[in-house]
């Protein structure tokens, strides 16, 4: 498995002809170049979802840790729920 580029991820280049976008991580490491084939139709939704991946992964990892820990505190559970809500809202373009 390859290591992931730390978030947040941002669009740093967009093709002038609209053929795609290039996304970089916080450390300026290339995350990926996405061609127009994923950008048509619901392009903004697709890009929002891709940009939310680091937050979604972190929220899922936190939630899993809390769920698997016997006797997790209310505070830890509430924090995991808030992190999930934030990541989902970001992916939906609500945050």
QUIVENQUI-V985400 format. One record per backbone hydrogen bond with DSSP energy under -1.0 kcal/mol. CO is the residue of the C=O (numbers start at 1). NH is the residue of the N-H. Records with the same first field share a line. If there is no record, write none. Layout:
CO->NH + NH
//
This chain:
6->26
10->24
13->22
15->18
19->36
20->15
21->34
22->12 + 13
23->31 + 32
24->10
25->28
29->25
32->23
34->21
35->38
36->40
40->42
42->46
43->47
44->48
45->49
46->50
47->51
48->52
50->53
52->56
53->57
54->58
55->59
56->60
57->61
58->62
59->63
60->64
61->65
62->66
63->67
64->68
69->72
73->77
74->78
75->79
76->80
77->81
78->82
79->83
80->84
81->85
82->86
83->87
84->88
85->89
86->90
87->91
88->92
89->94
//
